[in-house]
Amino acid sequence: MRRNLVAYAFLSPFFILFIIFTAIPFFWALWLSLQDGLLTGPKTFVGLRNFAQLPRDTITRTVLLNTVKYVAVIVPVAVTSALGLAFLITNRVVRGRDFFRALVYFPILAAPAAAAQIWSYILAPRFGIFSYILSALGIGDVLFLANPQLALLSIALIEWWRGIGFHVILFIASLVGVPKELKEAATIDGATSWQVATKITIPLMRPVILFSVVMGTIWAFQLFDTVFVLTQGGPMHSTATMVWYIYNHAFRYSQLGLAAAMGVVLLLIIAPISYVQMRVLGREVEYA
C-alpha cells in the first residue's frame, strides 16, 4: 500500500493537470453543445438541436469534406516521405547526416503562424519566390492561395514542410534501435536491401509508425493556424477546416453551442479513425 501511495503521489501532478485542462473542458464542451446562447451571457438548453442543425448547413458539409481531403493527403504523404528520408539519412553512404537531421527538424521549431507568414511571401503572386521561378521557366504566374483548386494543396505543402521533421526524427531513432543481427542474418541468407527493409526493418518499426500515423492524423484534423493566417478559409471555403469553422462560430458569430457541437462531432470522427489505425498497425510482429 505504501509503494502504491508513493507511485500515485508521483503521478498526481499529471492527473491534476489532466483533470483541470482536459477532463473538465471536455465535459463542459459536451454541456455547451446542448445549449444556445452568446459566449458571455445567459444560455438556453436546446438538447440535440445544435447537432441536428449541422447536417443542414452546406458550409459545414464543405468544411468537413475539406478536412477529410486534407487528412487523406497529408498523413500518407508525410509518413511515407518521412520514412524514406529516415532511411536515406541513416544510410552509411550519405555524408553529413547530422546536418540533414537538423535541416529536416528545423521547420518544426518555428511557430505555425510565423511559418505561415513566411510562406505567404514565398507563394505571393508576381513577387513571390515560386512565382519568380515559374515565370523564369516560362510557365507564368500561378495563384497558389487564390485558386480554389490549388489553395488546399498549397496548405498541405506548407504543413508537410513544417511537420515532416517530427516524423523523420522518430523514424531515425527507431531505425537505430533495430537489431543489426537480424539484418546481417537476412543479408547472409541472400536477402536484398529492399527485402531487409520491408520484411524486417519496417515491421519492427511498426509501433513507432503507429504513433506517427495516429499523431499525424490528430494534428491534421486540428489544422487551424496556417488557414487562419493565409486564407481565412477562402477562396470560396476551399481551405476552410473544422477547427477554423469552430473558431469562427465561437468567437466571431457568438454561436457557442453550435461550435461546441462541431467540436464533439470532430472528436467522434477522430476517435474511431484512431482506433482503426491502432487495430491495423498495432499488431505485434514475431520472428521464430
C-alpha positions as CSV (number, residue, x, y, z in Angstrom):
1,M,0.0,0.0,0.0
2,R,2.8,2.4,0.8
3,R,4.5,1.7,-2.5
4,N,1.2,2.4,-4.3
5,L,0.7,5.6,-2.4
6,V,4.2,6.8,-3.4
7,A,3.5,5.9,-7.0
8,Y,0.2,7.8,-7.0
9,A,1.9,10.8,-5.4
10,F,4.4,11.0,-8.3
11,L,1.5,10.6,-10.8
12,S,-0.7,13.1,-9.1
13,P,0.7,16.2,-10.9
14,F,-0.2,14.7,-14.2
15,F,-3.7,13.6,-13.1
16,I,-4.4,17.1,-11.6
17,L,-3.4,18.8,-14.8
18,F,-5.3,16.3,-16.9
19,I,-8.5,16.8,-14.9
20,I,-8.2,20.6,-15.0
21,F,-7.2,21.1,-18.6
22,T,-8.7,18.0,-20.3
23,A,-11.4,16.3,-18.4
24,I,-13.3,19.3,-17.1
25,P,-13.2,21.2,-20.5
26,F,-14.3,18.0,-22.3
27,F,-17.5,17.6,-20.2
28,W,-18.0,21.4,-20.2
29,A,-17.9,21.3,-24.1
30,L,-20.5,18.4,-24.0
31,W,-22.7,20.5,-21.8
32,L,-22.3,23.6,-24.0
33,S,-23.2,21.6,-27.1
34,L,-26.7,21.1,-25.7
35,Q,-27.2,24.9,-25.2
36,D,-27.8,28.0,-27.2
37,G,-26.5,31.5,-26.3
38,L,-23.7,34.0,-26.6
39,L,-20.1,33.5,-25.5
40,T,-20.8,35.7,-22.5
41,G,-24.3,35.8,-21.3
42,P,-27.3,33.5,-20.4
43,K,-27.7,30.3,-22.3
44,T,-30.8,28.2,-23.1
45,F,-30.9,24.4,-23.0
46,V,-31.9,23.2,-26.5
47,G,-31.0,19.5,-26.3
48,L,-29.7,18.0,-29.6
49,R,-30.9,20.9,-31.8
50,N,-27.3,22.0,-32.5
51,F,-26.3,18.6,-33.7
52,A,-29.5,18.4,-35.9
53,Q,-28.6,21.7,-37.4
54,L,-25.1,20.7,-38.6
55,P,-26.1,18.3,-41.5
56,R,-28.5,21.0,-42.9
57,D,-25.6,23.5,-43.2
58,T,-24.0,23.3,-46.6
59,I,-20.8,25.1,-45.4
60,T,-20.4,22.6,-42.6
61,R,-20.5,19.7,-45.1
62,T,-17.9,21.6,-47.3
63,V,-15.7,22.2,-44.3
64,L,-15.9,18.6,-43.2
65,L,-15.1,17.4,-46.7
66,N,-12.1,19.7,-46.9
67,T,-10.8,18.4,-43.6
68,V,-11.2,14.8,-44.7
69,K,-9.4,15.5,-48.0
70,Y,-6.6,17.2,-46.3
71,V,-6.1,14.4,-43.8
72,A,-6.3,11.8,-46.6
73,V,-3.5,13.6,-48.5
74,I,-1.2,14.8,-45.8
75,V,-1.0,11.8,-43.5
76,P,0.1,9.1,-46.0
77,V,2.4,11.6,-47.8
78,A,4.1,12.8,-44.6
79,V,4.6,9.3,-43.1
80,T,5.9,7.6,-46.3
81,S,8.2,10.5,-47.3
82,A,9.5,10.7,-43.7
83,L,10.2,7.0,-43.7
84,G,12.1,7.4,-47.0
85,L,14.1,10.3,-45.7
86,A,14.9,8.5,-42.5
87,F,16.3,5.5,-44.5
88,L,18.2,7.9,-46.7
89,I,19.7,9.9,-43.8
90,T,20.7,6.8,-41.8
91,N,22.4,5.2,-44.9
92,R,26.1,4.9,-44.4
93,V,26.8,6.2,-47.9
94,V,25.3,9.6,-47.1
95,R,27.6,12.1,-45.5
96,G,26.7,14.9,-43.2
97,R,23.8,13.0,-41.6
98,D,23.8,15.4,-38.6
99,F,23.3,18.4,-41.0
100,F,20.3,16.7,-42.7
101,R,18.8,15.8,-39.4
102,A,18.9,19.4,-38.3
103,L,17.7,20.6,-41.7
104,V,14.5,18.5,-41.7
105,Y,13.8,19.2,-38.0
106,F,14.4,23.0,-38.2
107,P,10.9,24.0,-39.6
108,I,9.1,22.4,-36.7
109,L,10.9,24.9,-34.3
110,A,9.1,27.8,-35.9
111,A,5.7,28.9,-34.6
112,P,2.9,27.9,-37.0
113,A,1.8,31.5,-37.5
114,A,5.3,32.7,-38.2
115,A,5.9,29.8,-40.7
116,A,2.7,30.6,-42.5
117,Q,3.6,34.3,-42.7
118,I,6.9,33.3,-44.4
119,W,5.1,31.1,-46.9
120,S,2.8,34.0,-47.7
121,Y,5.7,35.8,-49.2
122,I,7.0,32.7,-50.9
123,L,3.7,32.0,-52.6
124,A,2.7,35.6,-53.2
125,P,1.7,36.3,-56.8
126,R,4.1,38.3,-59.0
127,F,6.7,39.0,-56.3
128,G,6.8,35.6,-54.6
129,I,9.8,33.2,-54.9
130,F,7.7,30.5,-56.6
131,S,6.1,32.9,-59.0
132,Y,9.6,34.2,-59.9
133,I,10.8,30.7,-60.6
134,L,7.7,29.8,-62.7
135,S,8.0,33.0,-64.6
136,A,11.6,32.3,-65.4
137,L,10.7,28.8,-66.7
138,G,8.0,30.4,-68.9
139,I,5.1,28.9,-67.0
140,G,3.7,32.2,-65.9
141,D,2.2,33.4,-62.6
142,V,0.3,30.9,-60.5
143,L,-2.2,32.0,-57.8
144,F,-1.4,29.3,-55.3
145,L,-3.7,30.6,-52.5
146,A,-6.3,32.4,-54.6
147,N,-7.2,29.4,-56.8
148,P,-9.8,27.1,-55.2
149,Q,-8.2,24.0,-56.8
150,L,-4.7,24.8,-55.6
151,A,-5.2,26.5,-52.2
152,L,-5.8,23.4,-50.2
153,L,-2.8,21.6,-51.8
154,S,-0.7,24.7,-51.0
155,I,-1.8,24.5,-47.4
156,A,-0.9,20.8,-47.4
157,L,2.6,21.5,-48.8
158,I,3.2,24.1,-46.1
159,E,2.1,21.7,-43.4
160,W,4.2,18.9,-44.8
161,W,7.3,21.1,-44.8
162,R,6.6,22.2,-41.3
163,G,5.8,18.8,-39.7
164,I,8.0,16.4,-41.6
165,G,10.9,16.7,-39.2
166,F,8.8,15.3,-36.3
167,H,8.2,12.0,-38.2
168,V,11.8,11.8,-39.6
169,I,13.4,12.1,-36.1
170,L,11.1,9.4,-34.8
171,F,11.9,7.1,-37.6
172,I,15.6,7.7,-37.3
173,A,15.5,6.8,-33.6
174,S,13.6,3.7,-34.4
175,L,15.9,2.6,-37.2
176,V,18.9,2.9,-34.9
177,G,17.2,0.6,-32.5
178,V,16.6,-2.2,-35.0
179,P,18.9,-5.1,-34.1
180,K,21.8,-5.4,-36.6
181,E,22.0,-9.2,-36.1
182,L,18.6,-9.7,-37.8
183,K,19.6,-7.6,-40.8
184,E,23.0,-9.3,-41.1
185,A,21.5,-12.7,-40.8
186,A,19.0,-11.9,-43.6
187,T,21.8,-10.5,-45.8
188,I,23.8,-13.7,-45.3
189,D,20.7,-15.7,-46.3
190,G,20.6,-13.8,-49.6
191,A,18.0,-11.1,-48.9
192,T,18.3,-7.9,-50.8
193,S,18.3,-4.4,-49.2
194,W,14.6,-4.0,-50.2
195,Q,13.7,-7.3,-48.6
196,V,15.5,-6.5,-45.4
197,A,13.7,-3.1,-45.2
198,T,10.2,-4.4,-46.0
199,K,10.4,-7.8,-44.2
200,I,12.5,-6.9,-41.1
201,T,13.1,-3.2,-40.5
202,I,9.7,-1.7,-41.2
203,P,7.7,-4.4,-39.4
204,L,9.9,-3.9,-36.3
205,M,9.3,-0.2,-36.6
206,R,5.5,-0.7,-36.5
207,P,4.9,0.7,-33.0
208,V,6.7,4.0,-34.0
209,I,4.9,4.1,-37.3
210,L,1.6,3.6,-35.5
211,F,2.4,6.5,-33.2
212,S,3.4,8.7,-36.1
213,V,0.3,7.9,-38.1
214,V,-2.1,8.4,-35.1
215,M,-0.5,11.7,-34.0
216,G,-0.3,12.9,-37.6
217,T,-4.0,12.2,-38.1
218,I,-5.0,14.0,-34.9
219,W,-2.9,17.1,-35.8
220,A,-4.2,17.1,-39.4
221,F,-7.8,17.2,-38.2
222,Q,-6.8,20.1,-36.0
223,L,-5.4,22.3,-38.8
224,F,-6.0,25.9,-38.0
225,D,-3.0,28.3,-37.8
226,T,-2.0,28.1,-41.4
227,V,-5.5,28.5,-42.7
228,F,-6.2,31.4,-40.3
229,V,-3.1,33.3,-41.4
230,L,-3.0,32.7,-45.1
231,T,-6.5,32.2,-46.5
232,Q,-9.2,32.7,-43.7
233,G,-10.9,29.6,-45.2
234,G,-11.0,31.0,-48.7
235,P,-11.3,31.2,-51.6
236,M,-14.9,30.0,-51.7
237,H,-14.4,28.0,-48.5
238,S,-11.9,25.7,-50.3
239,T,-9.4,25.7,-47.4
240,A,-11.9,26.0,-44.5
241,T,-11.3,23.3,-41.9
242,M,-13.4,22.1,-39.0
243,V,-11.3,23.8,-36.3
244,W,-11.3,27.1,-38.3
245,Y,-15.0,26.9,-38.6
246,I,-15.4,26.1,-34.9
247,Y,-13.3,29.2,-34.1
248,N,-15.5,31.4,-36.2
249,H,-18.7,30.2,-34.7
250,A,-17.4,30.5,-31.2
251,F,-15.6,33.9,-31.3
252,R,-17.0,35.7,-34.4
253,Y,-20.6,34.6,-34.6
254,S,-21.0,34.0,-30.8
255,Q,-22.7,30.7,-31.5
256,L,-21.0,28.8,-28.7
257,G,-23.4,25.9,-28.6
258,L,-23.0,25.2,-32.3
259,A,-19.2,25.5,-32.1
260,A,-19.2,23.0,-29.1
261,A,-21.4,20.6,-31.1
262,M,-18.9,20.8,-34.0
263,G,-16.1,20.0,-31.6
264,V,-17.9,16.9,-30.3
265,V,-18.5,15.8,-33.9
266,L,-14.8,16.2,-34.6
267,L,-14.0,14.1,-31.6
268,L,-16.4,11.4,-32.8
269,I,-14.7,11.4,-36.1
270,I,-11.1,11.3,-34.8
271,A,-11.7,8.6,-32.1
272,P,-12.9,5.7,-34.4
273,I,-10.2,6.5,-37.0
274,S,-7.5,6.4,-34.3
275,Y,-9.0,3.1,-33.0
276,V,-8.9,1.5,-36.5
277,Q,-5.3,2.7,-37.0
278,M,-4.3,1.1,-33.7
279,R,-6.0,-2.2,-34.6
280,V,-4.4,-2.4,-38.0
281,L,-0.9,-1.2,-37.2
282,G,-0.8,-2.3,-33.5
283,R,-0.4,-5.9,-34.2
284,E,2.9,-7.3,-32.8
285,V,5.5,-8.8,-35.1
286,E,7.1,-12.1,-34.1
287,Y,10.0,-13.9,-35.7
288,A,10.5,-17.6,-35.0
